Amino acid sequence: MARLLAAAFATDPVMDWWVRDGAGRAEALYGFYDDQLAEVLPFGTSFMAGDASACAIWLPPDMAVRHYPFWRKLMMVPRYLRFCGVARARRLIALGDMMERNHPPAPPHWYLYFLAVDPALKGRGLGSAILAATLARVDADGLPAYLENSTPANLRLYERHGFRLVKQDRPLPGAPCQWTMWRGPAPVSTPVGSFGAA
């Protein structure tokens, strides 16, 4: 799953902006996703297609709002410096601050943390399929959903699945945009799809 995420986000504008540059970039990108998965996989809300072509990582309602106290952020600095390097540390801090500022504190909601498709298979509807299948889990709870999107081309994908644009923001002047999106609770209409929990 970390390999798939690293490949899918290798050209993402926001990731490209804050992840370290140079020879260590590919390793840093993989390391970041491996690190994030170690934190979220225990929730049992990460899903992957059987052929590893697509995945969706959700944070459940009790973990969706991730506001860390200052001491916890300080403890995370050495870990994250491996991914951004000293030169881009300010960018990562600004991005984290913006994401915390824009994340709605209430009501309880599911948070689409990552959605990825194998770059070689883009345009075949895989992202839409895994999004629909995993949104069925969200709808079964009768709860809204939230996400951050960093690629303009994906706005229409999320809008087709009921997400609406809330805000467009930048962590720093000249930085890439990020769009926050919200989807209200929907009535239960389909069972949970065939993607098994990772």
C-alpha positions in Angstrom: 0.0 0.0 0.0 2.9 2.4 0.8 4.4 1.7 -2.7 1.0 2.4 -4.3 0.6 5.7 -2.4 4.1 6.8 -3.2 3.7 6.1 -6.9 0.2 7.7 -7.1 1.4 10.9 -5.3 4.8 11.2 -6.9 3.6 14.1 -9.1 1.1 15.5 -6.6 1.6 19.3 -6.4 1.4 19.6 -2.6 3.6 16.5 -2.0 6.1 17.8 -4.6 6.2 21.1 -2.8 7.0 19.8 0.7 8.8 16.4 0.4 12.6 16.7 0.2 14.1 17.3 -3.2 17.0 15.5 -4.8 18.3 11.9 -4.7 16.5 11.0 -1.5 13.1 12.1 -2.7 11.7 8.7 -3.7 12.8 7.1 -0.5 11.3 10.0 1.5 8.0 9.7 -0.3 7.8 6.0 0.4 8.9 6.5 4.0 6.2 9.1 4.6 3.4 6.8 3.5 4.9 3.8 5.3 5.0 6.0 8.4 1.4 7.2 8.0 0.1 3.6 7.4 1.7 2.4 10.6 -0.5 4.9 12.4 -3.8 4.3 10.6 -3.9 0.6 9.7 -4.8 -0.5 13.2 -8.2 1.4 12.8 -9.3 -1.2 10.2 -10.6 1.5 7.9 -8.0 1.2 5.1 -9.1 -0.6 1.9 -7.3 -1.9 -1.1 -8.4 -3.5 -4.3 -7.5 -7.2 -4.6 -5.0 -6.5 -7.4 -3.4 -3.6 -5.5 -4.5 -1.2 -8.2 -6.3 1.3 -5.9 -6.7 2.0 -2.2 -8.7 4.3 0.1 -7.6 5.2 3.7 -10.2 6.6 5.9 -10.0 7.9 9.5 -13.1 7.0 11.5 -15.2 9.6 13.3 -13.4 9.3 16.6 -10.0 9.9 14.9 -11.0 12.2 12.1 -10.0 15.5 13.8 -6.3 15.3 14.5 -5.3 18.4 16.5 -2.0 17.6 18.2 -0.8 19.5 21.3 2.5 21.4 20.9 4.6 18.9 22.8 3.4 16.1 20.5 4.3 18.1 17.4 7.8 18.7 18.9 8.2 15.0 19.3 7.3 14.4 15.7 9.9 16.9 14.3 12.8 14.4 14.0 10.6 11.9 12.3 9.2 14.3 9.7 12.6 15.9 9.0 13.5 12.6 7.3 10.7 13.3 4.8 11.0 17.0 4.2 14.6 17.8 5.1 15.6 21.0 6.9 15.2 23.2 3.8 11.5 22.3 3.5 10.6 22.0 7.2 8.8 25.4 7.2 6.7 24.3 4.3 5.5 21.1 6.1 4.8 23.1 9.3 2.7 25.6 7.3 0.8 22.8 5.6 0.0 21.1 8.8 -1.1 24.3 10.4 -3.4 25.0 7.4 -4.9 21.5 7.5 -5.6 21.8 11.2 -7.1 25.3 10.7 -9.5 24.1 7.9 -10.5 20.8 9.3 -14.1 21.0 10.6 -14.2 20.2 14.4 -17.8 19.0 14.2 -20.1 17.2 13.6 -18.7 13.7 13.8 -17.5 12.6 10.3 -15.4 10.3 8.3 -12.1 11.7 6.9 -10.8 10.4 3.6 -7.1 10.5 4.4 -5.7 9.2 1.1 -7.2 7.9 -2.1 -4.8 6.4 -4.7 -4.8 4.6 -8.0 -1.9 3.0 -9.8 -0.7 5.7 -12.2 -0.5 3.1 -15.0 -4.2 2.4 -14.6 -5.6 5.9 -14.3 -8.7 6.8 -16.3 -10.3 3.4 -15.9 -12.7 4.3 -13.2 -10.8 2.6 -10.4 -10.7 5.6 -8.1 -14.4 6.1 -8.5 -15.1 2.4 -7.8 -13.1 2.2 -4.6 -14.5 5.6 -3.5 -18.1 4.4 -4.1 -17.5 1.1 -2.3 -15.9 2.7 0.8 -18.5 5.6 0.9 -21.1 2.8 1.4 -19.4 2.2 4.8 -19.7 6.0 5.6 -23.3 6.0 4.5 -24.1 3.0 6.6 -23.2 5.1 9.7 -25.4 8.0 8.5 -22.4 10.4 8.8 -20.9 13.1 6.7 -17.4 12.9 5.1 -14.5 15.3 4.7 -11.4 15.4 2.5 -8.6 17.6 1.3 -7.8 17.6 -2.4 -4.6 18.9 -4.0 -5.3 18.1 -7.7 -7.8 20.3 -9.6 -8.6 17.4 -12.0 -10.0 15.4 -9.0 -12.6 18.0 -8.0 -15.1 16.6 -10.5 -14.5 13.0 -9.3 -15.4 14.0 -5.7 -18.3 16.1 -6.8 -19.8 13.2 -8.6 -19.8 11.3 -5.3 -21.6 14.0 -3.4 -18.7 16.1 -2.1 -19.0 19.9 -2.3 -16.2 22.5 -2.3 -15.8 24.3 1.1 -12.6 26.2 0.7 -9.6 26.8 -1.4 -6.4 27.6 0.5 -2.6 27.8 0.4 -0.2 27.0 3.2 2.1 29.8 2.1 2.1 32.5 -0.6 3.1 30.8 -3.9 2.4 27.3 -2.6 0.1 24.9 -4.4 -3.6 25.1 -3.6 -5.5 22.7 -1.5 -9.3 22.3 -1.7 -11.3 21.2 1.3 -14.5 19.3 0.5 -17.5 18.1 2.5 -20.2 15.5 1.8 -23.3 15.4 3.9 -24.8 12.2 5.3 -26.6 10.2 2.7 -29.4 7.6 3.2 -28.2 3.9 3.1 -28.7 2.7 -0.5 -26.1 0.1 -1.2 -24.2 -2.5 0.9 -20.5 -2.1 1.7 -18.6 -2.9 -1.5 -16.3 -5.8 -2.1 -13.0 -4.1 -1.2 -11.7 -5.9 1.9 -10.1 -4.0 4.8 -6.3 -4.0 4.5 
